Amino acid sequence: MSYQDMKDDFVAILDRDDMTTAQADIFLRQGMSRIQRTCRLPSMERAQLITPTTFAMSEFPVPTDLIQIIDILVPLSGNSVGQMTSLKRLSYRRLMEQPSTATPFAYARGQTLIYLRGSIPIGTQLQFLYYGNFSSFASTTADNELSASFPDFGVYAALSYAGDHFEHPLTAQWEARYQSIKTEVQSLAIDLETEGGVQVIEPIYAYNEDC
């Protein structure tokens, strides 16, 4: 569904002659911002592949659309078949206390940079996985990750804001519908994450084969 289609649905349900086009755009932006703050959807997942070409890399800039870091993966030391290992996340202060190593084992975010303890050699690919903002609409006839997958989610998020603004009697009903769609969408995201696999709970203590 395009942005204009989603906007048309929103305007039709709100059904107010005193709302301007500019206000409709504002309510839709506010709704999408709310979804970005409170939901982590598969369509928001991003993968940035970084390969240093001139010198070993121990830091890289945070993507401008970053919402939340998922993981940072680097090749296993001495591995030649593409196996990756996940870096441990630490606070910036804790990372700076760690001893230097030849290969990276941990990372931390500090303002606009991701810092590694250890460095990525030239020609070695790092995978930075994160949740990012929805893409901007290139035009009113274009779609983005939200309008293409869950347009009604965006519509009812916008209706909740519009209802508050106009003190509409259906505001509570629209908010309830928004929360219902949110529950369904998050359930779908969880199902997608666990589909086809055996559910395993990792122990909070180290496994000891002698026990």
N, C-alpha and C positions, 0 to 999 in steps of 0.2 A: 504494500500500500504506500502511495506517495504521501509527502507531507500535506499536500493540498487535500487529499482524500481524508486523512486523519483530521485535519482542521475542519473540513466540511461536516464530518460526523460529530465533532465536538460542538460546533455552532448549532447544528440541528437539534441535538439533545438539550443544550442550554436554552435555546429558543427565546432569545431576548433581542428586541429591536434596538435597545440602547447600548449594546456592546459594539465597540469599534473594532476594525480589523487589527489595529495595533494592540489592543487589549487581548484579542484572541491569541495573537502571537506570543504575548507575554505570558499568558496562562499556560500555553503549551510548553514554553521554555521552562517555566517554573516546575511544571509537572515532570519533564524529563530530568531536570536537575535533582528533583526529589528521588526519582527512581535510581539515579546514579549514586546518590548518597546512601541509599538503604538496601539496594539489591546488588547481587553479584551473579550475573547471568552469563551463560556460555558465549553469547554474542558479544560480550564485553571483554572476553579474553584476548590478549595480545601476545605476540611472540616477536621479540626483537633479537636478531642474530647479529652478533658483533665479532669481527675478526680484525685484530690489530695488524697493520701492514708495515709500519715503520719502526715501532719500538714496543717492548713488552708493556702490557696495560695493567695498571693497578687501580684505575678508577674510570668511570664513564658517566656522562650526564644522564640525569633522570628524564625520561620522556615527558613532554609537555602535557600529555593526556593521562598521566599516571593517576590512578585512584588508589590501588592497593597492589603490593608486590605479591606474586604467587610463589615464584621460585627462581633461582639462578642455577643453571646447570653448566658444568664444565667437563671436558673429557677426563676420564680416569688417567692417572699418571702412567705413562708408558703403554697406554692402550692404543691399538691400531684398528679396531673394528667398530668404532663409533659408540662405545659404551660411555654413558655420562654419569656424573655424580652430582648430588645437590650440595650447594654450599650452606653452611650454618649461618643463620641470621643472628647478629648481635647488635647491641646498642653501639652507637658511635664511640662512646667512652670506653666500653669494654673491648671493642675491636682495636683501639689504639694501644691497649695494654698487652695485646697478644704479640708474641715474638714473630719476627719476619721468617717467612718460609719460601722455598723455591716455587712451590705450587700453591694455588689459593685453596683455602679451606673454610673461609668465613667472609661475610660481607656486612656492611652497615650503610644506612643512608645518612648523609649529612647535608642538609639543605638541598641544593640542586645536584648533588653528585652521589653516586653509589661507589663506596670505597671497598676494595678487596684487601684481605690480608694474604699476601702472596700476589703473583702477577700472572697474566695470561701471555704466553709466548707469541711471538709473531707467527701468523698463519694458523693459529688455533682459534676455533670458533667457540664463543660463549653464547648461551641461550638465556635471554632475560624474559621471563614470563610474568605477565601482570594483567590486572584489570584496568581498562582504559575507558575514557569517556566515549559516549556515542559519537559517531562521525557527524560533522555538520552536513546539513542538507545543501547539495550543490545548487539546487533550484527547488521551486515549489512542486515540481512534477517528479522530483527525485525522492528516493527513500533512503533510510539508514537502518542500522541494526535493530532499532526499536520498532519503527513503523513497518519493517518487513516481517518481523516475527510476532510482536505483541502490540499491535496498534491500539487495541482497546485499553491496554494498560496505560498508554500515554494519554488517551482520551479521558479516562476517569481520574487520572492524576490531575489533569488540567481542570476538569469539572469541579474537583474539590477546592481548588484555589478560586475559581470563578464563583462558586457557590458562597464562599466566605466573603468575597468582595461585594457581591450583589445581595447578600443576606437571603439567599434563595431557600425556600422551604424544603427542597430536596437535597440540601448539602450533606446532611447526615447519611442519607441513603447513598449518595454518590461516593462518600468516603468509605462506607461499608463495602460497596462494590469494588472500590480500589483495593481495599485490604483483602477481599476475597480473591481477586485476580492475582494479587501479589503472592498469596499463599499457594495458588495453583502454579504460578510461574516458578517459584522457588522449589516446589515439589518436583516439577519437571526437571529443573537443574540438578537436583539431588539424584533423581532417577537416572539421568544421563550419566552422571559421574559414577554410579554404582552398577549400571546395567551390565549383565553378562559376567559379573565377577562374584567371588565368594566374599561375604562380609567377614572381615577380620578386625578385631580390636587389638591394637598394639599395647603391650604391657607398659606400665609407667616405670618399671624397674628393669635392670639389665638381666637378660636370660643367662642362666648358669646351667650348663649341661650336667654338672655334678649333683645338682639338687634332686 
